[in-house]
């Protein structure tokens, strides 16, 4: 259904952006294949008519196929469904502040190969060089395969209709036609998404099957910045034409540090990877030797008992908990997922975050909120895969 503002301007057409039921169904088939339509209905709660419509469309596309018949339970024998993993491949590109990663995936969502490169230089020239490198990789290793499209995740606000980056404070990019640049070089359809939205999508595709009926999921993506992806009533909430994802820029400390967005005391200045690394550096200011430059190093040191590394992570966990609590009061999600490299320290930060979210307002008996780490280590890259697949479907 299309929504318009008071001037009649088209804001967003959900049907053109995401079909969550289809993504859930494919996730289930991929994980449980072979599987029957009846089993899909019992697990997902989707209506048989909805399942048949989606299945028939995907069979016509060649994405799934019908295999052998299963044993009868008294009626008609069920026909098993399978993913046609080699029907076509997709490319996933995760444009990061320091590092960009691209990967090739089949229709099962399996990454067949990936490569990282440093994000640097003029953004247009960087994207053109990246496209040249990807084209060389495809010709060298995947020339016999058909590619259906490219999913791109990028931190910042996206002009969804044109695939432009409106503004990315952390990358320092603005008004950059990412879609147009990549399409002109690679001759494939390109679909651009905010990195936190892509991360939320990764949970629909790679997350635990026991959460398949979860209707409201809040994803907190902790990278150089901090973004949020939100799934409400089974659909990715994208907000206006430039998208949602800016809860990282809500103010937690009025007189805090200056954020890349121009305001002070934003959540990401307190709880992002960059904030954690800076905090650790301040704690180590009176020490000699080389300074830690990655969150992974800090996590490793904290797990070995380094007090300053542990203190830096503890503070980050507390700020994450404070921010999540504020959002939970308003959004009341069933599941909150924290993703990014910091999730590998869940044994250290998980209990702190969970404790911070507790309040007299959030009563477990009334509104239980499950808080857990992300299902994949680089969620914005893995999320770019279903972004590309969903548009193809």
Number of C-alpha atoms within 10 A of each C-alpha: 8 10 13 13 9 6 6 8 9 12 17 20 13 15 11 11 18 21 17 19 18 18 20 22 22 26 24 22 22 22 16 15 14 17 20 20 17 14 15 20 16 11 14 19 12 15 12 14 10 12 20 12 11 19 21 13 14 18 16 11 13 16 22 23 17 16 13 12 14 14 11 9 8 6 7 10 13 17 17 19 22 22 22 18 17 15 17 17 25 25 27 29 27 27 23 22 19 12 12 19 19 23 22 23 24 21 22 24 21 14 17 10 12 14 12 12 14 13 18 14 9 9 16 15 12 14 20 17 13 20 18 14 12 20 16 13 16 16 11 10 10 14 12 9 14 12 20 20 23 30 28 28 29 26 28 26 23 29 20 22 13 14 20 21 24 17 19 20 17 16 20 11 16 16 13 18 18 22 21 14 18 21 16 13 16 17 10 16 18 25 25 26 31 30 31 31 32 30 33 28 29 25 24 27 26 21 16 13 18 9 14 20 14 17 14 18 28 25 30 28 31 23 25 23 26 28 26 23 25 26 22 15 13 19 19 22 18 21 12 16 16 22 19 21 25 16 18 22 21 14 19 19 13 10 11 15 15 12 19 17 12 11 15 19 19 25 26 30 27 29 27 26 24 20 23 27 24 17 21 22 18 13 15 15 10 7 10 7 6 6 12 16 13 13 25 16 13 23 23 15 16 20 15 11 11 13 13 18 26 21 16 22 26 19 18 25 27 22 22 27 23 21 24 23 22 13 15 21 13 8 15 18 23 18 19 21 21 25 26 24 22 26 22 17 19 19 11 18 22 20 14 19 25 20 13 17 22 16 11 6 12 16 11 12 6 8 13 13 19 13 21 17 22 27 21 19 15 18 26 33 28 30 31 33 33 29 28 24 26 18 18 14 17
